[in-house]
Structures are given as structure tokens and as C-alpha cells.
Amino acid sequence: MRVLVDRIWPRGLTKRRAHIDLWLKEVAPSARLRQWFGHDPVRWTEFRRRYRAELARNPAALEQLRQLARVRRITLVFGARDQRHNQAVVLKEVLAGRHARRARRAAPGR
């Protein structure tokens, strides 16, 4: 299942060519965060922190994505050219629970 995780449709990509099964705008970064980030790798660490905070404030949308991932393989589709610095990378980490494990490892007394 191909899930578009951008708030806006990728420029130059037709719906027919994209083969998108679901457009889940609700899990995309806010317009304000997206504009601030501007796909600048220098801002990547802070973008990830802010985006995770946005996701935490919108648990219903994230849960919808989690439910889909539990029952079938999903492909997170995004329009950014940079394959290492985009919201799909963060969403994959969140879905895999990686950010939670890192936080527990970094906690005092561990």
C-alpha cells in the first residue's frame, strides 16, 4: 500500500503515475514546520524533534498509519528530493519505535 505523507501533492507527479492508495495529509509536517525546515540538512536534528512533537499532538493520524502498517506492508511516499532528510524518514523511525528506544537508552541510570 502506497501512502503519500506530504501535505501538498508532489510537483510534476500525476495521480495516475503515482499509484497512491492513500493520501494521509494529517501525518505530514505542518506548513509552518515544512517551510522552516526547507530541507536544510543543518536543521535536520531540530526538524526531527519538532516533527515528532507535532505527531505526538495528533495521535489519531499516527495511529491510522500504525494500524495500516500492522495489517499490510506500506510504502511511505514523499515528494522531497533528499531521501535522507524528509518526513518519511522520521515516520519510519516512529513506526519502528526507534525514537522510544533511543530515549530509554539515554535516560539517566541506564
Buried (B, 14 or more C-beta within 10 A) or exposed (E): EEBBBBBEBBEEEEEEEBEBBBBBEBBBBBEEBBEBBEEEEEBBEEBBEBBBEBBEEEEEBBEBBEEBBEEEEBEBBBBBEEEEBBBBBBBBBBBEEEBEEEEEEEEEEE
